[in-house]
Amino acid sequence: MFKLKIIKSESDYDLASERLDELMDKDELALNNREEMELIAHLIEEYEEKAYPVELPSPIEAIKFRMEQMNLKQNDLVPYIGSKGVVSNILNGKRPLTLKMIRALHKGLQIPLEALVKEEELEYVDQPLEIDWDKFPIKEMYNTAKNVFFRNFEASCNQIKENAEYYLRELLTPYSNVAMGNTFCRQNARMSDRVDNYALAAWIAGCRLIADETTLDRKFDKNNEQTIIQQLKALTIFDEGPKLAGKYLQKEGIHLVILPNLPKTYLDGAVFRAKDDNPVIALTLRYDRIDHFWFTLFHELGHVFRHLGESEAECYLDELEISPNDQEERDADLFASENLIRDEDMDEAALFDEYSKVKVIEFAREHNIHPSIVAGRIRYKNNNYRILWSLVGKGEVRKLFNPHIS
């Protein structure tokens, strides 16, 4: 005799089935027997779902089954999947379905989503974003920093391009507003209108990912401004100064992220906060020169010390070739100039008018600063970037930073 309880074994299942058969064979049932029968049937159904799960057909089997039901040929799938060749490859298992194909097959042929996609991917299919995933610079993202953008996937560049939404959605969904031409946050952008917003969104996402996965030694303290400036300035004299600066900033609670700019972003640097609430300075090293590295770093430090948390802007995006378009950008430029080497000191040495390689090196040695910084300032003030070329440290920065630069 079966006692009403959760069915946990085959013997319980057999007893429950026998009792259900007895009840169903009766011509008439009292109220308590009808309730017993319903309860036993429910218990049996629960046990069968766990003990004898019905496997859904594979996506290909589901498609072929619907084709048979509707008497469809391969050519009939072209509107939902793509060219004849793509249809053939899909049905032969030579390439996977993309989320775009899955949505089309579900909508057009009424194939259940559960038969076409894994349970963990259902949310992606049910909630498409208004983004053209093919507009992201996937090839450049793959070639430039595969270990940042696609670190969790064993896939070729072509495979990623064919199913871009699947590979990019988790990383880039928080930055969909940027891709659509809106702001990343309350931001101050010193950028030209030629920026590709899809590439910009990808670059910001990559920088945030690197910063958020890095644990710093301490929390940032803005009161350490002078100590940080003096320590960084002292590091400029070393060939590995840029790399040493990154390590030092981490000890002071500042993330330094190096990620090359993607096509049509034109950025030199950016400042924002990581999820640990510490500031992030992100640099592209767009110009591989020592003088450019130090000026850009100190410019972004200006935003960290003067503006981040003090103004409405939550992030700063900088293309430094553009003339400063507001007071905050002018402040950051001045911060960099004054804290690296003052114009007054260079004027006193008559370096802007009577410069030479020897004079630059001697001046830099006297002021304990890298000659590239002095040479870079002279080039900028004279608006002549052909002079003192051998002193600016071309090709000496990117090689110091791996693994995010290929």
C-alpha positions, 0 to 999 in steps of 0.5 A, spaced: 500 500 500 502 506 497 503 512 503 502 519 500 509 522 500 515 524 496 517 519 491 524 517 492 525 510 489 523 506 484 519 501 489 516 508 491 514 509 484 511 502 483 507 502 489 504 509 487 503 507 480 499 501 482 495 505 487 493 510 481 491 504 477 487 502 482 483 508 483 482 509 476 479 503 475 474 504 480 467 506 477 466 511 482 470 515 487 469 519 493 471 526 494 477 523 498 479 518 493 479 523 488 484 528 491 488 522 493 488 520 485 490 527 483 496 528 489 499 521 487 498 523 479 502 529 481 507 525 485 508 521 479 509 526 474 514 530 479 518 523 479 518 522 472 521 529 470 527 527 475 528 520 473 526 520 466 528 527 463 525 527 456 531 530 452 530 536 447 532 534 440 538 538 437 537 544 434 539 541 427 534 535 429 529 541 430 530 544 424 529 538 420 523 536 423 520 542 422 522 542 415 519 535 414 512 538 417 512 544 413 515 540 406 520 545 406 527 545 402 534 547 404 532 553 399 526 555 403 531 556 409 535 562 406 531 568 408 532 565 416 539 563 415 543 566 409 546 563 403 545 556 400 552 555 402 550 557 409 544 553 410 548 547 407 553 548 413 548 549 418 544 543 416 551 538 416 553 541 423 559 545 420 557 551 423 553 553 429 547 557 429 548 565 430 543 568 435 540 572 429 539 566 425 535 563 432 531 569 432 529 568 425 527 561 425 523 561 432 519 567 429 518 565 422 518 557 423 515 557 430 521 552 432 521 553 440 527 557 442 528 551 447 530 546 442 534 552 438 538 554 444 541 553 451 538 555 457 543 560 459 543 563 452 535 564 452 535 571 455 540 573 449 534 571 445 528 573 448 531 580 449 535 583 443 538 589 444 538 595 439 545 594 437 548 592 430 553 587 433 557 587 426 559 594 427 564 592 432 571 592 430 572 585 431 578 583 427 582 589 431 579 587 437 582 580 436 588 582 433 590 587 438 588 584 445 584 578 444 586 576 451 582 582 454 576 581 449 575 574 448 579 571 454 574 566 455 573 563 448 576 558 444 574 561 437 577 564 431 576 571 429 572 568 423 567 564 428 567 571 433 565 575 427 559 570 424 556 570 431 558 577 434 553 578 439 554 571 442 561 573 444 560 580 445 554 581 449 556 580 456 562 584 455 559 590 451 551 590 454 553 595 459 556 600 454 550 599 449 549 607 450 556 609 448 555 604 441 549 608 440 552 615 440 550 616 447 554 618 453 558 613 457 556 616 464 556 624 466 562 625 462 567 630 459 569 629 452 575 632 449 574 628 442 572 630 435 566 628 431 569 623 427 570 618 433 567 611 431 562 610 437 562 602 437 570 602 437 569 607 443 564 602 447 569 596 446 575 600 448 572 603 454 569 596 456 576 593 455 579 598 460 574 597 465 575 589 465 582 590 466 581 595 472 576 591 475 580 585 475 586 588 478 586 588 486 590 594 488 594 595 495 591 600 498 585 605 497 586 612 493 588 618 498 587 625 494 591 628 500 597 624 497 598 629 491 604 632 492 608 625 494 605 622 488 607 627 483 614 627 486 615 620 486 612 620 478 617 625 476 623 622 479 621 616 475 621 619 469 629 619 468 629 611 468 628 608 461 623 603 464 620 609 468 613 608 464 612 601 467 615 603 474 610 608 474 604 603 473 607 599 479 607 605 483 600 608 482 597 601 484 601 602 490 597 609 491 590 606 489 590 608 482 589 603 476 594 604 470 591 601 464 594 600 458 590 598 452 591 600 444 586 605 441 581 601 436 580 604 429 577 611 429 577 612 436 583 617 436 584 617 444 590 618 448 587 617 455 581 617 459 579 617 467 574 614 470 572 610 477 573 602 477 568 598 481 573 598 487 571 606 487 579 607 485 580 612 479 583 609 473 587 612 468 587 609 461 592 610 456 592 608 449 600 609 447 597 612 440 604 615 440 609 611 442 614 616 445 616 617 452 615 625 452 607 623 450 607 618 455 609 622 461 605 628 458 598 624 457 599 621 464 600 627 468 594 630 464 590 625 466 592 625 473 590 632 473 583 630 472 584 625 478 586 630 483 582 636 480 576 634 477 574 626 479 569 627 484 569 634 484 565 636 478 559 633 475 563 629 470 564 621 472 569 620 466 574 624 462 575 622 455 581 625 451 584 626 444 590 631 446 591 633 439 584 637 440 585 644 443 582 644 450 575 646 449 573 647 457 576 650 463 577 643 466 581 641 460 585 647 460 586 645 468 589 638 466 594 641 461 596 646 466 597 641 471 601 636 467 606 642 464 607 645 471 608 639 475 613 636 469 617 642 468 615 649 468 615 654 462 619 659 466 625 655 467 625 653 460 624 660 458 630 662 463 635 657 460 632 660 453 631 653 450 625 655 446 629 659 442 636 657 442 635 649 443 640 644 441 641 637 443 646 638 448 643 644 451 636 639 452 640 634 455 644 638 460 638 642 462 634 635 463 640 633 467 640 639 472 632 638 473 632 631 474 627 629 468 628 625 462 630 629 456 624 627 452 620 631 456 624 637 455 624 636 447 617 635 447 615 641 450 620 645 445 617 642 439 610 643 442 611 651 443 615 652 437 609 648 433 615 644 429 615 636 430 621 635 426 626 638 431 629 634 436 626 628 434 632 623 436 630 625 444 623 624 444 624 616 445 620 614 439 618 606 440 621 606 447 614 605 451 609 600 448 614 595 448 614 596 456 607 594 457 604 587 456 600 582 455 595 587 453 599 590 447 600 585 442 
